[in-house]
Amino acid sequence: MTEKKKKRRKWPWIMLAVLCLLTAVLAWYMRPPDNSVIFASKGTLERFPQFKSQYVEPRDVIVWMPLDYHNGDSVDVVYMHDGQMLFDAEATWNHQEWRVDEVADSLLQAGLIRPCIIVGIFNTSDRLTEYFPAKTWQHVPEAERQDVKLDHLTADAYLRFIVEELKPFIDELYKPLTTRDHTFMMGSSMGGLISLYGLCEYPQVFGGAACLSSHLSMAHLPGGLDGEAWATGFREYVGAHLPEANSSLIYMDHGTEDFDADYGKYQQPLDSVIRDKGWDGTHYMSRVYPGHRHRETSWAQRLDQPLLFLLRR
């Protein structure tokens, strides 16, 4: 066999090897995010996989600490929902993040907020039912709730998990400041609803709630719920169960794009309910961010505002 023929026979194998290599590289690049590994750009993270509960399904919990934090430091605690979306865009399904570590670190370095740790509570496949304010049904006409399986609304169990199981664990392990004036809750969309609901249900535990892009329209929820009826019901629930005026801190906001474009007409009457109860501008803030969308990148852009509102020195 001539040398020329030998070289011709090698080419298909070389091309196949190159093709396999390119396929492997492409598969690695297009791989789904591995949220088993989450990194912080600032500070440190400690993760507790599959934190068990007698009330809800296990889920991961991740705790962010400033770089100069020492166990037992006198720090506030902020509990945040959708914990897997907070710190590392490489580990999220949409490659977006709240940039919690960067924003909190910047505010702390500038001396603008009190020292704090942030507890990220991962969501599960039950996110909608765990974050849906359960007792809203008491303020919805019977005709609009007769087909709703109320035992599927598990927000009360989710809050019991946080208050009775997770908070004692955090208090014991990290020894932060434990009173209500140093304990807060924050979330977006459905996480905004459960944050305000949590403050109403446990005003003795939480001293404030930050609710970004709260899903006040109740639209696009499963189970055939009449969004308008449930949105009105939630507003009535809040009016009936708010803590004493100015005894806590409540921050609410929304953008003007995507789902947020619908929120203004629901936020304004809720603002009226809260202010009519005597809440002043020092303890209740409601803001609109033109051009902001219903996504983590927008929440990251304005995260400094709720953190300043809850933790300002």
C-alpha positions as CSV (number, residue, x, y, z in Angstrom):
1,M,0.0,0.0,0.0
2,T,1.4,3.4,-1.0
3,E,2.0,6.1,1.6
4,K,-0.6,8.2,-0.2
5,K,-3.3,5.5,0.3
6,K,-2.4,5.1,4.0
7,K,-2.9,8.8,4.6
8,R,-6.3,8.7,2.9
9,R,-7.4,5.9,5.2
10,K,-6.4,7.8,8.3
11,W,-8.5,10.9,7.4
12,P,-11.9,9.4,8.3
13,W,-10.7,8.3,11.7
14,I,-9.1,11.7,12.3
15,M,-12.3,13.5,11.3
16,L,-14.4,11.1,13.5
17,A,-12.1,11.8,16.5
18,V,-12.4,15.6,15.9
19,L,-16.2,15.3,15.6
20,C,-16.4,13.3,18.9
21,L,-14.2,15.8,20.6
22,L,-16.4,18.7,19.4
23,T,-19.5,16.9,20.5
24,A,-18.1,16.3,23.9
25,V,-17.1,20.0,24.3
26,L,-20.6,21.1,23.1
27,A,-22.3,18.7,25.5
28,W,-20.2,20.0,28.4
29,Y,-21.0,23.6,27.4
30,M,-24.7,23.0,27.0
31,R,-25.0,20.9,30.2
32,P,-27.8,21.8,32.6
33,P,-26.7,23.9,35.6
34,D,-25.4,21.9,38.5
35,N,-26.8,23.6,41.5
36,S,-25.1,21.1,43.8
37,V,-22.2,23.5,43.6
38,I,-22.9,27.2,44.3
39,F,-20.2,29.8,44.7
40,A,-20.2,33.2,46.2
41,S,-18.2,36.0,44.8
42,K,-18.1,37.8,48.1
43,G,-18.2,36.3,51.6
44,T,-18.7,32.6,52.2
45,L,-21.5,30.0,51.8
46,E,-22.4,27.1,54.0
47,R,-24.9,24.6,52.6
48,F,-27.2,22.1,54.4
49,P,-28.5,19.6,51.8
50,Q,-32.0,18.2,52.2
51,F,-32.8,19.9,55.5
52,K,-35.5,17.7,56.9
53,S,-38.9,18.9,58.3
54,Q,-41.9,17.3,59.8
55,Y,-44.1,19.8,58.0
56,V,-42.8,20.0,54.4
57,E,-40.6,18.1,52.0
58,P,-36.9,18.3,52.6
59,R,-35.0,21.0,50.7
60,D,-31.5,22.5,50.7
61,V,-30.7,25.5,52.8
62,I,-27.8,27.8,52.1
63,V,-26.3,30.4,54.4
64,W,-24.3,33.4,53.3
65,M,-21.9,35.0,55.7
66,P,-19.7,38.2,55.2
67,L,-16.0,37.5,54.8
68,D,-15.2,38.9,58.3
69,Y,-18.0,37.0,60.0
70,H,-17.3,35.0,63.1
71,N,-19.7,32.5,64.7
72,G,-21.6,34.2,67.5
73,D,-21.3,37.7,66.0
74,S,-24.2,40.0,66.8
75,V,-25.8,39.9,63.3
76,D,-29.3,40.2,61.9
77,V,-30.8,37.3,59.9
78,V,-32.7,37.7,56.6
79,Y,-34.6,34.6,55.4
80,M,-35.0,34.5,51.6
81,H,-37.1,32.3,49.5
82,D,-36.0,30.6,46.2
83,G,-32.6,30.1,47.7
84,Q,-31.0,28.5,44.6
85,M,-31.5,31.7,42.6
86,L,-29.6,34.1,45.0
87,F,-25.9,33.7,44.6
88,D,-24.5,32.0,41.5
89,A,-25.9,32.5,37.9
90,E,-23.9,29.4,36.8
91,A,-26.0,27.2,39.0
92,T,-29.5,28.6,38.1
93,W,-31.9,27.3,35.5
94,N,-32.0,30.7,33.6
95,H,-28.4,31.7,34.3
96,Q,-29.5,34.7,36.4
97,E,-29.1,35.5,40.1
98,W,-30.0,38.1,42.7
99,R,-26.3,38.9,43.3
100,V,-27.1,38.8,47.0
101,D,-23.5,38.3,48.1
102,E,-22.2,41.2,46.0
103,V,-24.9,43.7,46.9
104,A,-24.9,42.8,50.7
105,D,-21.1,42.9,50.8
106,S,-21.1,46.3,49.1
107,L,-23.5,47.8,51.6
108,L,-21.7,46.3,54.5
109,Q,-18.3,47.6,53.3
110,A,-19.8,51.0,53.0
111,G,-21.2,50.8,56.5
112,L,-24.8,51.4,55.3
113,I,-26.4,48.3,56.8
114,R,-26.1,46.4,60.0
115,P,-24.1,43.2,60.0
116,C,-26.2,40.3,58.8
117,I,-26.3,36.7,57.5
118,I,-28.7,35.6,54.8
119,V,-30.4,32.3,54.8
120,G,-31.5,31.0,51.3
121,I,-34.3,28.5,51.5
122,F,-34.5,26.4,48.3
123,N,-37.9,26.0,46.6
124,T,-39.3,22.6,45.6
125,S,-41.8,21.3,43.0
126,D,-44.4,22.5,45.6
127,R,-43.3,26.1,45.3
128,L,-46.7,27.5,44.2
129,T,-48.7,25.9,46.9
130,E,-46.1,26.5,49.6
131,Y,-45.9,30.2,48.8
132,F,-49.6,30.8,48.2
133,P,-51.1,32.7,51.3
134,A,-53.3,29.9,52.5
135,K,-55.8,31.8,54.7
136,T,-56.8,34.0,51.8
137,W,-59.6,31.5,51.2
138,Q,-61.4,32.9,54.2
139,H,-61.9,36.1,52.4
140,V,-62.9,34.7,49.0
141,P,-66.6,34.1,48.1
142,E,-67.6,30.5,48.5
143,A,-68.6,30.3,44.9
144,E,-65.0,31.1,43.9
145,R,-63.4,28.6,46.2
146,Q,-65.8,25.6,46.3
147,D,-63.7,23.6,43.9
148,V,-60.4,24.5,45.5
149,K,-58.7,21.7,47.5
150,L,-57.7,23.7,50.6
151,D,-55.4,21.0,51.9
152,H,-53.2,21.7,48.8
153,L,-52.5,25.2,50.1
154,T,-49.5,24.5,52.3
155,A,-48.1,27.9,53.2
156,D,-48.9,27.5,56.8
157,A,-46.9,24.3,56.9
158,Y,-44.0,26.0,55.1
159,L,-44.0,28.9,57.6
160,R,-44.1,26.4,60.5
161,F,-41.0,24.8,59.0
162,I,-39.2,28.2,59.0
163,V,-40.3,29.3,62.4
164,E,-40.3,26.1,64.4
165,E,-37.5,24.2,62.7
166,L,-35.2,26.3,60.5
167,K,-34.9,29.4,62.7
168,P,-34.1,27.5,65.9
169,F,-31.4,25.6,63.9
170,I,-29.9,28.9,62.6
171,D,-30.1,30.5,66.1
172,E,-28.4,27.6,67.7
173,L,-25.6,27.1,65.1
174,Y,-24.7,30.7,64.3
175,K,-25.9,32.5,67.5
176,P,-27.1,35.6,65.8
177,L,-29.5,38.2,67.2
178,T,-32.7,36.3,67.6
179,T,-35.4,38.8,68.4
180,R,-38.0,40.0,65.9
181,D,-36.3,43.4,65.4
182,H,-33.3,41.5,63.9
183,T,-35.2,38.8,61.9
184,F,-36.6,39.5,58.4
185,M,-38.1,37.7,55.4
186,M,-37.7,38.5,51.7
187,G,-38.8,37.1,48.4
188,S,-40.1,37.9,44.9
189,S,-43.2,37.1,42.9
190,M,-44.9,34.3,44.9
191,G,-42.0,34.7,47.3
192,G,-43.2,38.3,47.9
193,L,-46.7,37.0,48.8
194,I,-45.4,34.5,51.3
195,S,-43.1,37.1,52.9
196,L,-46.0,39.5,53.6
197,Y,-48.1,36.6,54.7
198,G,-45.4,35.4,57.0
199,L,-45.2,38.8,58.6
200,C,-48.9,38.8,59.2
201,E,-48.9,35.3,60.6
202,Y,-45.8,35.7,62.8
203,P,-45.4,39.3,63.8
204,Q,-43.8,38.2,67.0
205,V,-41.0,36.4,65.0
206,F,-40.3,38.7,62.0
207,G,-39.7,42.4,62.3
208,G,-40.1,43.1,58.7
209,A,-40.7,41.8,55.2
210,A,-39.4,42.8,51.7
211,C,-41.7,41.8,48.9
212,L,-40.3,42.4,45.4
213,S,-42.6,42.0,42.3
214,S,-45.3,40.4,44.5
215,H,-47.7,38.3,42.4
216,L,-50.7,40.3,43.6
217,S,-52.7,39.6,40.5
218,M,-52.9,35.9,41.4
219,A,-52.9,35.2,37.6
220,H,-51.7,32.1,35.9
221,L,-52.0,29.9,39.0
222,P,-53.0,26.2,38.8
223,G,-56.3,24.8,40.0
224,G,-58.6,27.1,38.1
225,L,-58.5,29.8,40.7
226,D,-60.3,33.1,39.8
227,G,-57.4,35.4,40.1
228,E,-59.4,38.6,40.6
229,A,-61.4,37.0,43.5
230,W,-58.3,35.7,45.2
231,A,-56.4,38.9,44.7
232,T,-59.2,40.8,46.4
233,G,-59.3,38.1,49.1
234,F,-55.6,38.5,49.8
235,R,-56.0,42.3,50.1
236,E,-58.8,41.8,52.6
237,Y,-56.7,39.2,54.5
238,V,-53.8,41.7,54.8
239,G,-56.2,44.4,56.0
240,A,-57.5,42.1,58.7
241,H,-54.2,40.6,59.8
242,L,-51.5,43.3,59.5
243,P,-49.4,43.8,62.6
244,E,-50.1,46.9,64.6
245,A,-49.3,50.0,62.5
246,N,-45.6,50.9,62.4
247,S,-44.6,48.0,64.6
248,S,-42.7,46.4,61.7
249,L,-41.1,47.2,58.4
250,I,-42.8,46.4,55.1
251,Y,-41.1,47.0,51.7
252,M,-43.0,46.4,48.4
253,D,-42.1,47.2,44.8
254,H,-42.7,46.2,41.2
255,G,-41.4,46.9,37.7
256,T,-43.4,47.8,34.6
257,E,-42.5,45.0,32.2
258,D,-43.5,41.3,31.9
259,F,-45.8,40.1,34.7
260,D,-44.9,43.2,36.6
261,A,-46.8,45.3,34.0
262,D,-50.0,44.0,35.6
263,Y,-49.1,44.6,39.2
264,G,-49.6,48.3,39.6
265,K,-53.4,48.1,39.6
266,Y,-53.2,45.6,42.4
267,Q,-50.4,47.3,44.4
268,Q,-52.2,50.7,44.6
269,P,-55.3,49.4,46.4
270,L,-53.1,47.3,48.7
271,D,-51.0,50.5,49.4
272,S,-54.3,52.2,50.4
273,V,-55.3,49.4,52.7
274,I,-52.0,49.5,54.5
275,R,-51.7,53.3,54.7
276,D,-55.3,53.5,55.9
277,K,-54.3,51.3,58.8
278,G,-51.9,54.1,59.9
279,W,-48.6,52.9,58.4
280,D,-46.2,55.8,57.7
281,G,-43.4,56.2,55.2
282,T,-40.8,55.2,57.7
283,H,-42.3,51.8,58.2
284,Y,-44.0,51.1,54.8
285,M,-42.4,51.7,51.5
286,S,-44.0,51.0,48.1
287,R,-41.9,51.7,44.9
288,V,-42.2,51.4,41.2
289,Y,-39.2,50.8,38.9
290,P,-39.9,51.7,35.3
291,G,-38.4,49.3,32.8
292,H,-37.7,46.6,35.4
293,R,-38.8,43.1,34.4
294,H,-40.0,40.0,36.3
295,R,-36.6,38.4,36.6
296,E,-33.6,38.0,38.8
297,T,-31.5,40.6,36.9
298,S,-34.0,43.3,37.7
299,W,-34.3,42.3,41.4
300,A,-30.5,42.4,41.6
301,Q,-30.5,45.9,40.3
302,R,-32.6,47.2,43.1
303,L,-31.8,44.7,45.9
304,D,-29.9,47.4,47.8
305,Q,-33.2,49.3,48.4
306,P,-35.0,46.6,50.5
307,L,-31.7,45.7,52.3
308,L,-31.3,49.3,53.2
309,F,-34.9,49.6,54.3
310,L,-34.7,46.6,56.6
311,L,-31.1,46.9,57.9
312,R,-30.2,50.5,57.7
313,R,-27.8,51.6,60.5
